[in-house]
């Protein structure tokens, strides 16, 4: 099962990823896109977003981010190609 997760706001990111990791199907893979995240590289390791990303890291969770907002349809198409 392939899951596509688009996040424009990180408010519920932890809850969403916890739900993904608890999937009962053994062969899942999640493609998470953080949409419209400015300055992400500059804040590596120091932000609550990075703490969440580390806390929910998993070999089957694949991360991507856009510094400019691309919106849901664009992110879905890019995730499908990944």
Secondary structure as GFF3:
##gff-version 3
##sequence-region A 1 82
A	DSSP	beta_strand	2	7	.	.	.	ID=ss1
A	DSSP	alpha_helix	13	21	.	.	.	ID=ss2
A	DSSP	beta_strand	29	35	.	.	.	ID=ss3
A	DSSP	three_ten_helix	41	43	.	.	.	ID=ss4
A	DSSP	alpha_helix	48	55	.	.	.	ID=ss5
A	DSSP	beta_strand	61	66	.	.	.	ID=ss6
A	DSSP	alpha_helix	72	81	.	.	.	ID=ss7
###
